[in-house]
Amino acid sequence: MTQRLTHTEENYLKAIYKANEKTKSAVNTNTIAAYMNTSAASVTDMMKKLANKELIIYERYKGARLSPTGSKTATSVIRKHRLWETFLVQKLGFSWEEVHEIAEELEHINSDELITKLDEYLGFPKYDPHGDPIPSADGKFMLREQMILSQLNIAESGILVGVKNHETSFLSHLNKLNIALGSSILIKERSDFDKSLKVSVSEGADVVLTDMVAKNLLIRKS
């Protein structure tokens, strides 16, 4: 029988999963605390609980990594989150900067049948409105070739396929620049001083992107 987890426990598993994607190793307590916006002491208590449920492998002073069961659970939560985001944008007309917090609530609905029907209703999407891959029912991701916009050279271009930053303020900033998934971005100039880029977006007016913005845009090279 599948054990029932609290929303907080699921959020911790998701945080460990996402942190491990970057580090490729055990995730330390301070990193998890930053993801969860909580204290290191609270993280340590939760790590013990998750380890007792055999959802993580935890070694004090070394950090935590997901067990196979924990990884399956985290992937399931991510799958639900990204499917709900897709539904909110495609079917209810929300914009991409509005859906994250709502999906954070919906991802904890515990019904495999509902998610299966939702996936079917949406036409089995491979990517969510932010360009993140949606895991399949068996936990597999559709990978693609992509690179960071700032890696392009002058006169090179690419199609925006994803964003690394999902914060409302960042996505709203992109909206003001008329940058969205599918936009074609051509590099025209790069500042030697601050690495900012002058670009044209889908053959429109030129805009200047800071290095921070450019490093958060994922593109498929044209």
C-alpha positions in Angstrom: 0.0 0.0 0.0 1.4 3.4 -1.0 2.1 5.6 2.1 0.4 8.9 2.3 2.7 11.9 2.6 2.0 15.4 3.8 2.2 18.4 1.4 5.4 19.5 3.2 7.0 16.1 2.8 6.3 16.1 -0.9 7.7 19.6 -1.2 10.9 18.5 0.5 11.3 15.6 -1.9 10.7 17.9 -4.9 13.3 20.3 -3.5 15.9 17.6 -3.1 15.2 16.4 -6.6 15.6 19.8 -8.2 18.8 20.6 -6.1 20.3 17.2 -7.1 19.7 18.1 -10.8 22.3 20.8 -10.4 24.8 19.2 -8.0 24.5 15.6 -9.2 25.5 14.6 -5.6 24.0 14.5 -2.1 22.3 17.8 -1.2 23.4 19.4 2.0 21.1 20.8 4.7 21.8 24.5 3.9 20.9 24.0 0.2 17.6 22.4 1.1 16.9 25.1 3.7 17.4 27.7 0.9 15.0 25.9 -1.4 12.4 25.5 1.3 12.9 29.0 2.9 13.3 27.5 6.3 16.0 26.8 9.0 18.7 24.2 8.9 17.3 22.7 12.1 13.9 22.2 10.5 15.5 20.6 7.5 17.4 18.1 9.7 14.2 17.1 11.5 12.5 16.5 8.2 15.4 14.5 6.8 15.2 12.1 9.7 11.4 11.6 9.0 12.0 11.0 5.3 14.8 8.7 6.0 12.6 6.7 8.4 10.1 6.4 5.5 12.9 5.2 3.2 12.3 8.1 0.8 15.8 9.5 1.1 19.3 8.3 2.0 20.6 10.7 4.6 24.0 11.0 6.2 24.6 13.8 8.7 27.3 16.3 7.5 27.1 14.7 4.0 23.5 15.5 2.9 20.6 13.7 1.4 19.8 11.9 -1.9 16.5 10.4 -3.0 15.9 6.7 -2.7 14.3 5.0 -5.7 10.9 5.4 -4.0 11.6 9.0 -3.1 12.7 9.8 -6.7 9.5 8.2 -8.1 7.4 10.3 -5.7 9.2 13.5 -6.5 8.9 12.9 -10.2 5.2 12.3 -9.8 4.7 15.6 -8.0 6.7 17.4 -10.7 4.6 15.7 -13.4 1.3 16.8 -11.7 2.7 20.4 -11.2 3.6 20.8 -14.9 0.4 19.2 -16.2 -1.6 21.6 -14.1 0.4 24.6 -15.3 -0.3 23.5 -18.9 -4.0 23.1 -18.2 -4.2 26.5 -16.5 -2.5 28.3 -19.5 -4.0 26.3 -22.4 -7.5 25.8 -21.2 -8.2 28.5 -18.6 -6.3 31.4 -20.2 -3.8 32.1 -17.4 -0.5 33.7 -18.4 2.7 31.9 -17.7 3.6 34.1 -14.8 0.4 33.4 -13.0 0.3 29.6 -12.8 3.2 28.5 -10.5 1.5 29.2 -7.2 -1.8 27.7 -8.2 -0.1 24.6 -9.5 1.8 24.4 -6.2 -1.6 23.7 -4.6 -3.0 21.4 -7.3 0.1 19.2 -7.4 -0.8 17.6 -4.1 -4.1 16.2 -5.3 -3.7 12.4 -4.8 -5.5 10.9 -7.7 -3.6 8.9 -10.4 -6.8 8.5 -12.4 -7.3 12.3 -12.5 -3.8 13.0 -13.7 -4.1 10.3 -16.3 -7.3 11.9 -17.6 -5.7 15.3 -17.5 -2.7 14.2 -19.5 -5.0 12.6 -22.1 -7.3 15.7 -22.2 -4.2 17.9 -22.9 -3.0 15.7 -25.7 0.0 14.2 -23.8 2.1 17.4 -23.8 5.9 17.0 -23.5 6.7 20.5 -22.1 4.9 22.9 -19.8 4.3 26.6 -20.4 7.8 27.5 -19.1 9.5 24.9 -21.4 10.2 22.4 -18.7 9.8 18.7 -19.7 6.8 16.9 -18.3 7.6 13.4 -17.0 5.6 10.6 -18.6 3.5 8.3 -16.4 6.5 6.1 -16.0 8.7 9.0 -15.0 10.6 9.5 -18.2 11.5 13.0 -19.5 11.7 14.1 -23.2 15.1 15.6 -23.5 16.1 18.1 -26.2 19.1 20.0 -27.4 19.2 23.5 -25.8 21.7 26.1 -24.7 21.8 29.3 -22.7 21.2 32.4 -24.8 24.4 34.1 -23.5 26.4 31.3 -25.1 25.5 32.4 -28.6 28.0 34.5 -30.6 27.3 37.8 -32.4 25.0 37.3 -35.5 23.8 33.9 -34.2 20.1 33.3 -33.3 17.9 30.8 -31.5 14.4 30.0 -30.6 13.3 30.4 -27.0 12.3 26.9 -25.7 12.4 27.4 -22.0 13.3 29.6 -19.0 15.3 28.7 -15.9 13.7 31.3 -13.7 10.0 30.9 -13.0 9.6 33.9 -10.7 6.6 36.2 -11.5 8.8 39.3 -11.7 11.1 37.6 -14.2 8.3 36.4 -16.4 6.6 39.7 -16.3 9.8 41.4 -17.4 10.0 39.1 -20.4 6.4 39.9 -21.2 7.3 43.6 -21.3 10.1 42.8 -23.8 7.7 40.7 -25.9 9.7 37.6 -25.3 7.8 34.3 -25.0 8.4 30.6 -25.9 8.8 30.4 -29.6 10.4 33.8 -29.9 13.3 34.0 -32.3 16.2 35.9 -30.7 19.1 37.3 -32.8 22.3 38.5 -31.1 23.5 41.8 -32.4 25.9 43.2 -29.9 27.6 42.2 -26.6 28.9 44.7 -24.1 32.5 44.0 -23.0 31.7 45.9 -19.7 28.7 44.0 -18.3 28.1 41.2 -20.9 24.7 42.6 -21.7 23.3 41.8 -25.1 21.6 43.8 -27.7 19.2 41.5 -29.5 16.2 41.6 -31.9 13.2 39.5 -30.9 11.3 37.9 -33.7 12.5 40.5 -36.2 11.0 43.2 -34.0 12.6 46.2 -32.3 16.0 45.8 -30.6 16.1 45.3 -26.9 18.9 45.1 -24.4 19.1 42.0 -22.1 21.3 41.9 -19.0 23.6 39.0 -18.5 21.4 37.7 -15.7 18.4 37.6 -18.1 20.3 36.0 -20.9 21.6 33.3 -18.6 18.0 32.3 -17.7 16.8 31.9 -21.3 17.1 28.5 -22.9 17.2 28.4 -26.7 17.5 26.0 -29.5 20.1 27.3 -31.9 18.7 28.2 -35.3 
